Amino acid sequence: MCARETVTAQSKDARRAGDESKLMTRVGRPLLLVVDDELPVLKVIERVAAKAGYDVAACGGGIEAMRALARRPADLAMVDLRMPDVNGLDLLRQIKTAVPACEVILMTAHAAVDSAVEAIKLGAREYLTKPFDFDGLRALLVSIRVELDRRAQVLALENQVARQLEFHGMVGRSPAMQEVFSLIQRLAPHAKMALFTGETGTGKELAARAFHEAGARRSRPFVTINCSAVVDTLFESELFGHVRGAFTGAVDSKAGVFEAANGGMLFLDEVGELPLSVQAKLLRALELGEVQRVGSLQPKRVDVVVIAATNRDLRAEVAAGRFRGDLYYRLNVVEVELPPLRDRREDIPYLTAAFLRDAVQRMRKPITGLTPAAERLMRDARWNGNVRELKNVIERACMLTDATLVTERDLAGAFGPDGGSLIMVDSLRKPGATGEADGAPARLDAIEREHILDVLRQVRGNRMAAAKLLGISRRALYRRLERHQLFAEAPAPGASRRLS
């Protein structure tokens, strides 16, 4: 247990923080962890911090402090430099490792330039000397409190905007997505057939469901079949059904997805995977509005809106003879193309807020948002897997973190062992550094090389630390160093030679 842990009510004195305090919209009060082996110091800081609007956890040593952090991650910590059990700089390292988003103020009665420089290098927010200037201390705590609450307000606003930008489960404020939403809204009440195209993970099924919800058949069945997951010999049965005894194993009659969707909507996902033998029968069903079960001579009328989706270029598939041209033109009465995430980066904060909200509700974790560094990482990642990858990364990061804010370290772990989309693009581009000419995009290998060098500079050549920041294994980092011929440019930990 801590030497002392107190939760105080909002004090009238906190109102003197000025008009900026009106910006505070945080749910609850931020937690200040105070660590000092002198009880009078704990009491004084606790009193000042409570008036500045903090909950306070006061601990008499580093071991107690780490236990307190395990119970509730702190937003701010004030740590004494010299304590019997743990040195203040060592505790600073432990706090930054356990709760990277926690701001840390180091305090000492024995100020020294060396310890101050080391504290700043380790990520300390301030370096205070005792005895305190109490007016200055209170002003500092209030300013940090306002900053924390302003950050919470921005996160809450992004979450609110994400709700406002939602269109039948889809989120987007970019012009590309607004055009998609507008197209769906106009077509859904009238179109009987449509083709949704786009890369894997762009949200084609979600768009099809939005199409269903925006149409007149929203209360009728929405039936999905993934054409890439059906065994070739069963395609016809899955689509049109079969009668008992039609083939070996057909012990009962079964309706196909067309009959199941009668009166509603049928979504043919990955329609480009359909065998040519089935494509002709699908074309007949679409043109005549009737299906014939396998083994039956009686056709059945069906009234179905058909939405097909594919990540393939069906025009190229038609030219190559792998997809029927007449079926392609029958499906492509209207085409809705879903843009890749790299072309709608302005939507990333709102998608992140929406996915984070859903993950937090499901996992019941007190996560309020992302740190600024984590937000930059999300904004600049390549997102090869598009929106689906973004959602998965957010969910994994929420599982990994025990703090109130998701950090860049949580995200690096969530991207997977080889980094994947973690290699960033836009923000890594430096004029003249990668051989760009006339605004041409940099080569990916040059961008990756420059990014690895930047990370190695940040960690002063520590390859293990660099691998962690990149979200890849040390072996994977060594492969990249060898591929980019960087071993000569990556000094061992502690080396002072400048990387070039």
LINPEUR-V306193 format. One record per residue. RES is the residue in one letter. PHI is phi in radians with two decimals (999 if undefined). PSI is psi in whole degrees, 0 to 359 (* if undefined). OMEGA is omega in whole degrees, -180 to 180 (* if undefined). Layout:
res = (RES,RES)
phi = (PHI,PHI)
psi = (PSI,PSI)
omega = (OMEGA,OMEGA)
//
This chain:
res = (M,C,A,R,E,T,V,T,A,Q,S,K,D,A,R,R,A,G,D,E,S,K,L,M,T,R,V,G,R,P,L,L,L,V,V,D,D,E,L,P,V,L,K,V,I,E,R,V,A,A,K,A,G,Y,D,V,A,A,C,G,G,G,I,E,A,M,R,A,L,A,R,R,P,A,D,L,A,M,V,D,L,R,M,P,D,V,N,G,L,D,L,L,R,Q,I,K,T,A,V,P,A,C,E,V,I,L,M,T,A,H,A,A,V,D,S,A,V,E,A,I,K,L,G,A,R,E,Y,L,T,K,P,F,D,F,D,G,L,R,A,L,L,V,S,I,R,V,E,L,D,R,R,A,Q,V,L,A,L,E,N,Q,V,A,R,Q,L,E,F,H,G,M,V,G,R,S,P,A,M,Q,E,V,F,S,L,I,Q,R,L,A,P,H,A,K,M,A,L,F,T,G,E,T,G,T,G,K,E,L,A,A,R,A,F,H,E,A,G,A,R,R,S,R,P,F,V,T,I,N,C,S,A,V,V,D,T,L,F,E,S,E,L,F,G,H,V,R,G,A,F,T,G,A,V,D,S,K,A,G,V,F,E,A,A,N,G,G,M,L,F,L,D,E,V,G,E,L,P,L,S,V,Q,A,K,L,L,R,A,L,E,L,G,E,V,Q,R,V,G,S,L,Q,P,K,R,V,D,V,V,V,I,A,A,T,N,R,D,L,R,A,E,V,A,A,G,R,F,R,G,D,L,Y,Y,R,L,N,V,V,E,V,E,L,P,P,L,R,D,R,R,E,D,I,P,Y,L,T,A,A,F,L,R,D,A,V,Q,R,M,R,K,P,I,T,G,L,T,P,A,A,E,R,L,M,R,D,A,R,W,N,G,N,V,R,E,L,K,N,V,I,E,R,A,C,M,L,T,D,A,T,L,V,T,E,R,D,L,A,G,A,F,G,P,D,G,G,S,L,I,M,V,D,S,L,R,K,P,G,A,T,G,E,A,D,G,A,P,A,R,L,D,A,I,E,R,E,H,I,L,D,V,L,R,Q,V,R,G,N,R,M,A,A,A,K,L,L,G,I,S,R,R,A,L,Y,R,R,L,E,R,H,Q,L,F,A,E,A,P,A,P,G,A,S,R,R,L,S)
phi = (999,-1.24,-1.03,-2.79,-2.40,-2.31,-1.96,-1.89,-1.38,-1.09,-1.60,-1.10,-1.13,-1.13,-1.18,-1.35,-1.13,1.83,-1.15,-1.10,-1.10,-1.18,-1.35,-1.25,-2.21,-1.05,-1.46,1.51,-1.84,-1.16,-1.75,-1.84,-1.73,-1.92,-2.21,-2.77,-1.50,-1.85,-1.06,-1.02,-1.13,-1.03,-1.12,-1.12,-1.13,-1.06,-1.18,-1.14,-1.18,-1.08,-1.19,-1.47,1.74,-1.87,-1.40,-2.20,-2.01,-1.78,-2.23,-1.56,-2.95,-1.18,-1.12,-1.09,-1.11,-1.17,-1.14,-1.12,-1.12,-1.16,-1.35,-2.66,-1.05,-1.56,-1.52,-2.56,-2.29,-2.00,-2.16,-1.31,-1.24,-2.00,-2.41,-1.09,-1.57,-2.37,-1.17,-1.03,-1.17,-1.13,-1.15,-1.02,-1.05,-1.13,-1.13,-1.17,-1.31,-1.31,-2.34,-0.99,-1.38,-1.28,-1.35,-2.23,-1.94,-1.65,-2.29,-2.76,-1.64,-2.20,-1.12,-2.57,-1.07,-1.06,-1.20,-1.14,-1.10,-1.11,-1.09,-1.14,-1.06,-1.40,1.84,-1.17,-1.33,-2.50,-2.28,-1.81,-1.87,-1.64,-1.22,-1.35,-1.49,-1.14,-1.11,-1.17,-1.11,-1.12,-1.10,-1.12,-1.12,-1.15,-1.14,-1.19,-1.06,-1.09,-1.10,-1.09,-1.29,-1.14,-1.08,-1.11,-1.14,-1.11,-1.10,-1.14,-1.16,-1.08,-1.14,-1.15,-1.12,-1.04,-1.14,-1.20,-1.52,-1.30,-2.21,0.87,1.62,-1.78,-2.18,3.11,-1.99,-1.16,-0.99,-1.09,-1.31,-1.10,-1.19,-1.08,-1.07,-1.10,-1.12,-1.08,-1.07,-1.34,-1.51,-0.94,-1.24,-2.14,-1.25,-1.74,-2.70,-2.72,-2.11,-1.81,-2.13,2.63,-1.14,-1.04,1.56,-1.44,1.75,-1.17,-1.17,-1.09,-1.14,-1.13,-1.14,-1.10,-1.05,-1.13,-1.17,-1.47,-1.69,-1.35,-1.80,-1.03,-1.57,-1.71,-1.08,-2.09,-1.97,-2.06,-2.36,-1.63,-1.15,-1.41,-1.81,-1.72,-1.09,-0.90,-1.26,-1.88,-0.98,-1.09,-1.16,-1.13,-1.34,-1.96,1.54,-2.64,-1.78,-1.04,1.43,-1.13,-2.75,-1.03,1.72,-1.49,-1.39,-2.43,-1.25,-2.51,-1.40,-1.53,-1.19,-1.11,-1.17,-1.12,-1.64,-0.95,1.57,-2.15,-2.27,-1.98,-1.90,-1.67,-1.41,0.94,-1.11,-1.17,-1.54,-1.12,-1.12,-1.03,-1.11,-1.56,-1.06,-1.13,-1.23,-1.14,-1.04,-1.12,-1.12,-1.22,-1.34,-1.65,1.23,-2.54,-2.23,-2.28,-1.09,-1.08,1.57,-1.99,-1.77,-1.73,-1.32,-2.17,-1.32,-2.36,-2.07,-2.34,-1.45,-1.96,-2.00,-1.91,-2.44,-2.74,-1.76,-1.59,-1.50,-1.16,-1.09,-1.18,-1.15,-1.12,-1.09,-1.49,1.41,-1.69,-2.49,-1.19,-1.15,-1.17,-1.22,-1.04,-1.23,-1.23,-1.27,-1.55,-1.12,-2.35,-2.05,-2.06,-1.70,-1.55,-1.27,-1.19,-1.12,-1.12,-1.67,-2.50,-1.10,-1.17,-1.50,-1.02,-1.04,-1.38,-1.09,-1.06,-1.09,-1.18,-1.20,-1.13,-1.03,-1.16,-1.17,-1.13,-1.11,-1.27,-1.56,0.98,-1.95,-1.47,-1.52,-1.83,2.91,-2.01,-1.24,-0.97,-1.13,-1.16,-1.11,-1.11,-1.08,-1.11,-1.14,-1.76,-1.16,-1.32,0.97,-1.06,-1.61,1.05,-1.10,-1.05,-1.16,-1.03,-1.08,-1.13,-1.11,-1.07,-1.11,-1.17,-1.11,-1.13,-1.18,-1.36,-1.63,-1.98,-1.64,-1.47,-2.18,-1.35,-1.79,-1.11,-1.18,-1.06,-1.19,-1.04,-1.20,-1.34,-1.31,1.84,-1.15,-1.77,1.52,0.93,-1.35,-1.16,-1.09,-1.52,-2.10,-1.02,-1.32,-1.63,-1.33,-2.07,-0.93,1.43,-1.45,-2.17,1.29,-1.23,-2.42,0.94,1.35,-1.17,-1.13,-1.23,-1.18,-1.08,-1.18,-1.21,-1.12,-1.08,-1.04,-1.16,-1.14,-1.07,-1.09,-1.06,-1.15,-1.09,-1.11,-1.08,-1.74,0.97,1.48,-1.31,-1.22,-1.14,-1.12,-1.11,-1.07,-1.12,-1.13,-1.36,1.30,-2.22,-1.30,-1.11,-1.11,-1.13,-1.11,-1.06,-1.09,-1.21,-1.06,-1.20,-1.10,-1.63,0.94,-1.84,-1.04,-1.24,-1.71,-1.84,-1.20,-1.19,-0.93,1.63,-1.20,-1.81,-1.12,-1.25,-1.31,-2.19)
psi = (154,157,323,135,121,139,119,156,162,126,150,330,334,339,340,4,346,183,338,333,341,343,348,117,12,142,112,175,147,153,128,124,119,127,112,143,2,115,319,322,317,315,317,311,321,319,315,317,322,320,334,359,24,150,145,132,111,125,144,1,172,323,314,323,316,327,320,320,326,328,319,115,136,152,331,143,138,119,130,142,319,115,154,320,317,134,143,322,321,319,323,315,315,320,316,332,316,317,81,332,350,126,143,131,123,137,146,152,356,68,139,145,318,313,326,315,316,321,316,320,324,356,14,142,316,162,103,145,146,151,152,150,102,325,318,321,315,319,321,314,320,319,321,321,316,319,317,318,328,320,317,323,319,317,318,323,318,321,320,316,322,321,319,331,0,134,98,47,350,148,133,133,355,153,322,316,325,326,321,314,316,319,315,317,322,324,326,320,346,323,136,352,141,156,124,124,160,165,164,133,4,350,36,319,320,321,322,320,322,321,317,315,330,352,181,349,23,333,358,173,145,109,134,140,130,107,338,349,2,134,137,317,349,1,310,320,319,321,314,349,178,162,163,132,6,330,169,125,350,76,342,157,148,136,146,180,333,314,322,330,6,125,349,226,140,127,113,94,142,50,339,349,356,134,152,325,331,335,321,319,325,318,318,318,322,321,322,343,31,154,158,117,148,128,359,151,356,117,155,134,138,145,97,134,127,122,123,151,148,150,4,159,97,333,317,324,322,315,328,357,14,352,137,132,321,325,320,312,333,319,325,51,314,144,133,113,124,122,148,158,329,340,4,49,337,346,347,315,324,323,317,315,319,315,323,318,315,318,319,318,320,320,348,52,150,45,129,343,204,152,159,320,321,323,320,320,317,318,324,354,159,327,60,327,9,213,324,318,319,315,316,321,316,316,316,321,321,325,325,330,147,5,177,344,137,130,171,331,319,318,320,319,329,340,344,169,333,8,318,237,3,333,116,161,289,313,350,352,123,129,126,349,337,20,25,146,131,38,8,146,146,151,141,323,326,322,315,317,315,322,316,319,318,316,318,324,318,322,12,42,2,106,327,315,322,318,320,316,324,346,28,167,161,323,320,323,316,322,320,321,319,318,321,7,51,358,323,338,353,98,158,159,133,348,148,352,136,135,144,*)
omega = (176,176,177,179,-173,172,-175,177,178,-178,177,-177,-179,180,-180,178,178,-176,-178,-179,179,180,-173,180,-180,173,-175,-178,178,-178,174,175,180,-176,180,-179,178,-177,178,179,179,-178,-178,-179,179,-179,-180,-177,179,178,179,174,-179,156,-174,170,-177,-176,-176,-180,-175,-180,177,-179,-180,175,178,179,179,180,180,180,-178,174,-178,177,172,-170,176,-177,-176,177,-175,-172,-177,176,-177,179,177,179,176,177,-178,180,-179,176,-176,-178,-175,-177,-177,174,-177,174,178,-179,-177,173,-177,-177,177,-178,-177,-178,178,179,-180,180,180,178,-178,175,179,180,-178,177,-174,177,176,-6,-174,162,-169,176,178,179,-179,179,179,-179,179,-179,177,178,178,179,179,-178,175,177,178,179,179,179,179,179,178,179,179,179,179,177,-178,-178,-176,178,-180,177,178,-178,176,174,-180,178,-179,-179,177,176,177,-179,-179,-179,179,-179,-178,-173,-170,-178,-171,-172,176,-179,179,179,177,-178,179,-179,176,176,-179,176,-177,179,178,177,178,177,176,177,179,-178,-178,-177,-177,-177,-175,-179,-179,-174,169,-174,-177,170,178,-174,-180,-176,-177,176,-174,-175,-178,-177,-176,179,-180,-178,-169,-179,178,176,-179,179,-178,178,-180,-180,179,-175,178,174,-177,176,176,-176,177,179,-180,-178,-176,-177,-178,-175,176,180,178,-179,-178,-178,179,180,-179,175,-180,-178,-179,-176,-180,-180,176,179,-180,180,-179,-176,-176,-178,179,-180,179,180,177,180,-179,177,-176,175,178,178,176,177,-171,166,-176,174,178,179,179,172,178,172,-174,176,178,178,177,180,-180,179,-179,179,-177,179,-179,177,179,-178,176,179,-173,173,170,179,176,-178,178,-177,175,-176,-180,179,180,-175,179,178,-174,179,-177,173,179,-180,-179,-180,178,179,-179,-179,-179,179,-178,-177,-180,178,-177,-178,-178,-179,-178,172,178,179,178,178,178,179,178,-177,-170,180,-175,-180,177,-179,174,-172,179,179,179,179,-180,179,178,-179,-180,179,177,176,-174,-172,172,-178,179,178,175,-177,177,178,176,-179,179,177,-178,-179,178,-171,-178,176,178,-177,-177,177,-173,-176,-169,-173,-177,-175,180,-177,177,-174,-174,176,178,178,177,176,180,-179,180,175,-176,-179,178,178,179,180,-179,180,178,177,179,180,178,176,-178,-176,177,173,-180,-172,178,178,179,179,179,180,180,-180,179,178,179,178,179,177,180,178,179,178,180,-178,-178,179,-176,-177,180,-177,-177,-177,174,180,178,-180,-175,-177,-179,175,178,*)
//
